Amino acid sequence: MVEAWVAHQVPQCGYCQSGQVMAATALLKQTPQPTEDDIAGAMVNLCRCGTYNAISAAVRQAAQA
């Protein structure tokens, strides 16, 4: 997950990163091939930098790994 995070340049300020990574990891454990709706529903932590598109892309990449 962290490799996908870095590849998509998700980290900005770091405020939400640990929670976002934990939520994404939990999602992939429960749903190995999530849909966009699954990702949107699971990634509910507030990101002050607004990197939601990059977060979604990183989760999709990690799901394919």
N, C-alpha and C positions, 0 to 999 in steps of 0.2 A: 504494500500500500504506500509506504513512504517513497519508494522509487517512482511510482506513478505520480505522487504528489509533487515531487521535485521536477519530474519530466514535464509536467504541465504548469510549472511555476505557480502553484497554488499558494505557498507561503508568502504572506505579505508582512503583516505586523506581528503575527504569532498569537494574537489574542485568542483565537478559536481553534487553533490547529490541533491541539491534543484531543479535544472533544470531537472535532470533525473526523479525524483519523480513526478514533475509537468507534464512532457511529458508522463510518464506512466499513470498517472491518466487521462489525457486528452484522451489518446488512449482508455482506458477502458470505458470512457464515450461515445465515438463515436462507438467503436467496442467492445462490452462486451466479445466476444469470439474470440480474435485475433489469426490469424495464425502466424507462425514463420516469414513469410514475412511481415505481418502487424507490428509485433514487431520491426523487423529490420528497416522497413521504418520509424517508428515513433521515434525510439530512436537514434536520430542523434547527440546528444550532445557528445562532446569529453570527454572521461574518461581517465585521465592521468595514472590511475592505471591498466587499461585494464580489468575491471571487467564485460565486456560485456556478458559473459556467465552467470554469476550470476544475472545480471540485467534481462536478458531474462527469467531465471528461476523464478525470483521474480515476474515478470509480469504475467507469466503463472499461478503461484500460486494464485496471487491476482484475476485473472480472474475466478478461480474456487471457490473462496470464496463467 
